[in-house]
Amino acid sequence: MTHDSQPPNSDSKGKDAPKSGLARYLPLAVIGVAAVLGAVFLKDVFSFQALAENRQDLIEFRDANYLISVLLFIGVYVAIVGFSLPGATIATLTGGFLFGTFPGALFNITAATIGAAAIFMAARWGLGERLAAKMDAGEGAVKKIKEGIDENQWSMLFLIRLVPAVPFFVANLVPALVGVPLSRFVISTFLGIIPGGVVYTSVGAGLGEVFARGETPNLGIIFEPAILLPILGLCALAALPIVIKAVRGQKGL
């Protein structure tokens, strides 16, 4: 009887294994499909033109339902970031337009962090754990890269958030693929996006005057010297521990 009962068990395990393997990639697949559909169907929904046309309705709804407005706004912003939908910049401007630089910046940064954490978890569940394990078990250059990242995680995480040229989606994926802890990712994301978040939220807070003049906001303001130089200074501070470790390493050699 023991002999007869073994094959069904082994067969059932064999059938379950592929399902569990495919299930790991489901969250990433959902995000990918949502991102493609969003790029096709939502590019005009979350736009500056749409904000300009609906600004009075948004203000009236906010004035009548402030708490609900905050919750709805954060929910929509989380969905935009979490599913990589178009309109994250417009959402940030909207946060400033509706709620002012503060607490608008707090709402924007909180929502962006939650959305980023969703992508991070999906990527780590689907790819990150296995990839990080392979990098740990590897040899040569691959292992050195992984060790370098591990030794300077905080600095690297802050750098990819502070540097304006690093796409937000990339900054969400890379840490998941190299085994960064969720708590460290969330803290560095929240703090690292504060400078850019405050800048764009403040631009949104001034949209009333922009609308009155029939103009569009200057989204390149973050690259102006008065804004960019302080951010680059923060980047230098974030990179300083990496440089110190490298110099000490060379002296040790």
N, C-alpha and C positions, 0 to 999 in steps of 0.2 A: 504493500500500500504506500509505503514511503517513496518507493521508486516511481510509482505511478503519479504521485502528487507533485513531483519536482518539476516536470516540464511546463505545466501551466503557470507555476510561479515564475520561472525564468522567462516565459513568453510575455507574461504581464509586465515584468520589469522592462523587458526590451521595448514593449509598446509605450510604456510610461515615460521612458527616458527621452525620446525625441520630443514628446509634448512639453516636458519640463524645460528642455533646451530651447524650444521655440518660444515658450512663454517668457523667457528671459529677455527676448528682443521685442516683445509686444509693446511696452511703453515707448521705446525708441521709434518703432514703426508707426505708432499712433501720432507721435510728435512730427515725424517726417511727412506723413500724409496730410496732417493738419497744416503744416507749413506750406506745402505745395498748394493745397486748396485755398489757403489764406492769401497766398501771393497772387492767385488767379482771380478770386472773387471779392477780396476785402481791401484791395489796394486803394479803392476810392472811398471806402467807408471810414477808415481811420486816416484821414488826410486833413491838411490845414484848411482846405476849402470847406470840408464838411464841418469842421469846428467853427469856422467863420459863419456859415449859414445857420447853424443851430445854437449859437452862443446865447441868444436871449432865452431860448427854451431851457437850456442847461442851467442858466443863472436862476431862472424862476423855480425850477425844480429843486435846486440846491437850497434856495431861501425857504422853500416850503417843507423840505424834507432833508435837513442837513445830515443827520446821522445815517439815514438810508443812502444818501448821496455818497458819503464817504465809503460805506461798505460796498456799494455797487461799483464805485470807481476803483477801489483796491481789487475787487474781484475781477473786473475787466482787465485791469493792468496785469494781474497775475496770469490770466489766460493768454494775454498777448505775448508775454515773455515765455511762459511755460510751454506754449505751443509754437513759439517762434513765428508768430503772426506779424504782418507788417503793421507799423504804427507805434512802436515803442517811444520814439521821439515825440510824436504828437500826443501820446498819453502823458508824457512828462510835462509838456507844455500845458496840457489841459489841467493837470494837477495844480500847476502854478496859477493858471487863469481862474480856476474855481475856488481854490483854497489859499491863495497867496504863497509867497516864498516859504513862510512857515504858518501853518503846519503842512503846506503842500509838499515841501521837500521830504518831510518825514513820511508822508503817505507814499510818495513816489519811490523812495529808497526801500521802504518796507516791502512794497508790492514787488519791486524788481528783485529783491533778495529772495522772496518766497518763490517767484517764478524761476529764478536761476537755480534754486535748490531742487526744484522739481526736475529740471533738465539734468542736473548733476546726479540725482538719484536714479533716473532712468538710464543714464549712460553707465553709471557704475554697476547697476544691477545687470545690465545687458552685456557690457564689455569690460568695464573697469577692473573688477575683481580678478578675472582670468588674466587680463593683460598685465596687471601689476604683479601677479604671481609669476608670470613668465619672465618679466623683467628682473624680478628678484632672483629667479633661478638661472638667469642667463649669465653669460660671461663676456669679458672684454668691454667694448664701447657701450653696449646696451646697459650693462650692469652699472657702469660708471655714471651714465646719464641718470639712471634711477637714483643712485646714491647721492648724486649732486642735487637733485631735486629734493630728496628727503632731507638733506642737511640744511637746505635753505628754503624750506617750504613757505614760511611766513613772508620772507622777502619776495619770493617769486610770485606768490599769490597777490600781494599788494601791487607789485609791478604790473602784472597783466591787467589789473583793474585800473590803475592810475594812468597808464599810457593810453592816450586817446586813440591811437592807431590800431589797438588790439580789438577785434570785433567781440561784442558781448557774448555771442553764442560760442565762439572759440574759447573764451575765458571760462565758460561754464563746462565745456567738455573736457579740456585738457586735464584739469585737476582730478576729474573722475577717473580718467584713464591711467593715472599714476598713483592711485591709492591714497589721495588726500582724505583725512577724516572729515565727516560732514560738518561737525562743529567748527573746525578750523576754516572750512570753506565758507560757511555762513558768516562767521565773524569778519573774515577778510573781505568778503563781498560787500557786506553792509558798510563797513568803514571805508573800503577802497572806492566805492562809487559815490561817496558823499560829495567830493569836490565837483565832479561833473554833474551830479544830480542837482546840487544847489544852483549851479550856473544856469542850467536849462530850466529849472523851476522858476528862477528869477526872471528869465526871459518870458516864460509863460505868464508870470504875474503882471507883466507890462503889456500883455496883448490887447488890453482895452484900448490903449492909445494907438497901437498898430492897426487895429480894426478901424478905428475912427479915421485914420489917414488913408485907409485902403491899401496898406502895404503888407508885406510878408515879413516875418521875424528873421533876424540875422542868426541862423543856426551855426554859422562859422565863428561865432563869438569865442568859442572855447580855444580857438587857435590864435586869437589876438594876444600880443605880448603880455598885456596886463593880467590875462587869465592863464595863458599857457606857461609862463615862466614860473609862477608859484607851483603849478602842478608838476612841472619838470623838477622843481626843487624837492617836492615830495618823492618823486621817482628816485632822485639821487639818494635821499635818505633811506628809502626802501632797499636800494641796491648796495648801500654801504656795508652791511654785514657780509654780503657775498664777496665784495672786494677785499675786505679785511681777512676773511677766511682764505681767499686765494693767495694774498700776500704772505700770510703766515705759513701756508702750505709750501710756497716756494722757498721761504727761508728755512723751513724744516728740511727741505731737500738739500 
